[in-house]
Amino acid sequence: MSGQTQRLNVVPTVTMLGIMKARLVGATRGHALLKKKSDALTVQFRQILKKIVSTKESMGETMKTSSFSLTEAKYVAGENIKHVVLENVKTANLKVRSRQENVAGVKLPKFEYFTEGESKNDLTGLARGGQQVQQCRAAYVKAIEVLVELASLQTSFLTLDEAIKTTNRRVNALENVVKPKLENTITYIRGELDELEREDFFRLKKIQAYKKREMEKKLADAKLSAEDQFSLKKGVSMKSGHNLISAGREKDEDIIF
């Protein structure tokens, strides 16, 4: 489909030309704002990607440390330490809550952990291995912190990815579809209005030429009428004088020489 046919089906009037210009201005501003939004989201997207990479690298070391701490606690306190810990715990004192962060109009979910209440495992492993149990607990708390941060980053990463795709689709639609259609429509309306103006100008010239001929004809008739009246005042009309002269010039058959 050619560029000229990619336009809106409108009536070519001055009012519609103003409406199309206003829509083009709005589309241009919207395109600029969406482009800035896409750039801001892309910057945030790259920052989150870097954080995810660094968090995953630290997560491996943290999980390794916590696993070794659990092995040490089991070795020192015995295999039954797991049941002892479960008996002493009634409710979780480490919890996760979510909130939303607004980035360029996109709401990103954020997760953070918090401590509620006091730990009741202070006496766990009092007989033996108490220090290793507390170290194991601290290591797993650190692992939970890293996991919560990683979950928050990955959720924000997916949300931003979808928002960037949607914004880029809107930017491309405005740039490649909406704005060209409006520009072609404005060009079409201007061409039609110029054609109508040329037709009106040609029509006015024809009318002026007709009026000029009519005026010249009226002036000629008025001049002849004035000459006739002037001749009648003297007793001979101009027409009769012209008739006598023309009659004298005609050849008379009765005259021999």
N, C-alpha and C positions, 0 to 999 in steps of 0.2 A: 504494500500500500504506500503510495507516495506521501510526501510530507504535506501537500496541499489538501489531500483528502482526510488527513488526520486532524480534524477540527470538529468543533461542536456544531450541531444543527441549530442555528439561531437566525433570527430575522436581522438583516443588516441595517440597523438604525443607530443614530447618535447615542441614544440612551443605552442600547445594548453594548456599544463600544465602550462607554464609561464603565458599565458593569464588568465587562471582560478585563479592562485595565485594572480595576480594583481587585478582581480575583487573581490576576497575574501578580500584583504587588503582594497580596496575601500569600500566594503560593511561594513567591521568592523569599519572603520573610520566614515562612514555615520551613522551607528547605534549608535556610541558613541556621535556624535554631536546631533543627533535627541533626544537621551535620555537626554542630558543636556538641550536641548531646551524645552523638555516636563517638566523637573523639574523646569526650570525658569518660564515657563507659569503657572505651578501649584502653585508656590509661589505667583505670581502676582494674580492669580485667588482667592486664599484664602484671600489675603489682600483686594481685591476689595469686596469680600463677607462680610468681617468684616465691611468695610466702608458702604456697603449697609444697613446692619443691624442697625448700629448706626445712619445713615442718616434717615432711616425710623422711628426710635424711636424719633429723633428730629423733623421730619416732622409733626408727630401727634401734638406735643406741639405747633409748629409754626402755623399750620393751625388752631388750636383752638384759639390761641392768635389773629390771623388775623380776624377770624370770630367774636370774641367778640369785636374787635376794629371796625369792620363794623357795628355791632349792636349799639355800643355806638355812632358812628357818625350819624347813622340814627336817633337815639333817640334824640340827641342834635340838629342836623342841620335840621332834618325833613326828610320825605320820599323822597322829591324832590331833595335831594342832589345828587342822581345818575344822574339825567338829567342835573344838573348844571355841574357836572364833565365831562360828555360826550360832552357838548357844548364847554367847554374850551379846550378839547384835540383834536388836529388835526392829529398829527402823534405820534407814540409811541417813547418815548425816552429811553426805556429799550428794548434792542434787544439781540438776541442770535446768536453767531457765532460758527462755528465748526472748529476743527483742528485735525490733526492726530498725534498720539504718537507711536513710534516704540518700541515694546517690544519683543526682541528675534526674530526679523524678522516679527512680526505680527503687522499690523497697527491698532491701537485702536482709534476709534473716541472719541474726547473730545469736550464737549459743555461748553461754558462759556458765561455769560451775560455781557453786557457793556452798559454804559449810553451814549447816543448820543443827544446832545442838552441840553437845560435847561428846567426844569419843568415850566409849565405855570399854575400850580394850586396853586400858592402861595397865591392868593387872594380868592381862593375858601373858602366859609364859613366865609367870613369876617364879615358878620352880626352876625352869631352865629355858634358855633361849629367848628371854624377854627382849634383849637388845636386838637380836636378829629379826624378831617379829615386828618390832617398831620400825626397823630399817626397811623391812619388806612392805609395811603399810605406807611409809613415806614414798617408796619407789613406785608403788601402784597409784598413789595419789598424783604423783608427777606424770605417770602414764595416762591417767584419766584427763589431766589438764591438757596434755598434748593431743589426745584423741578428740576431746571436745573442740579444741581449736581447729583441728584438721576437719572435723565435721562441719564446723561453721564456715571455713574457707571453701570447702568443696560445694556446699549448698549455695553459697554466694557466687561461686564460679559458674555453676549451672544456671542460676538465675540470670546472671549477667550475660552469659552466652546467648540465652534465649532473647533477652532484651536487646542485645546488639544486633542479632539477626532481624528482629522485628523492625528496629529503627533503620537499619540499612535497607530493608525492603521498602520502607516508606520514603527514604531519601531517594532511592532509585526510581520509585514510582513518580515522585514529584519532578525529578530531573529529566526522566526519559519519556514520561507519558503526559502528565498534567501540564507542565509548563510548555512543551512543544505544541500541545493542542490549543492552549490559550493563545500562544503567539501566532499560530496559523489562523485561528479564528479572528484575532485582531487584524491580521494582514488581509484576510478575506473581507472583513467589514469595511476596512479602509478602501480597498479596491472597489467595492460596490458603491460606497459613498462617493468616491471620485468619479465613477462612471455616471452616477446620477447627477452629480454636479456638472459634468460635461454635457449631459443631455439637456439639463436646464439652461445652460449657457447657450447651446445651439438653438434651443427653442426661443429663448429671449432674442437672439439675433434675428431669427426668422420673423418674430413678431415686430421687432423694431423696423426691419426692412419693409414689412407689409404696411406698417403705419406711415413710414416715410413715403411710400408710393401713393398711399391714400392722401397724404397731406399735399404732395406735389400735384395730384390730380385735382384736389379741391382748389389749390391755388391757381392752377391753370383755368379751371372753370370760372373762378371768381374774376380772374383777369379778363377773360372773354366777356363775361357779363358786364364788367365795368366799361369795357370798350364799346359795347352795344349801347349802353345807357348814354355814353358821351356822344356817340354818333346820332342817336335819336334826338338829343337836345339841339343838334345842328340841322336836323331834318333829314339826314341821309344816314342810313345804317352802314356799318362797315361791311356787312355781308353783301348788301346791295351794291356797294362800290366795287367790291371784289367780283361780284357777278357781272357788272357792266364791263369791267376791264377784261375779264375772261371771255365775255360775249364778243367784245371788239376784236379779240385775237382769233376768234373762230372764223372760218372761211365761209363766205356767203356765196351760194351757188348762182344768185341772180346777177352778181357783179362780174363783168367780163374781164376787167383789168384791175 
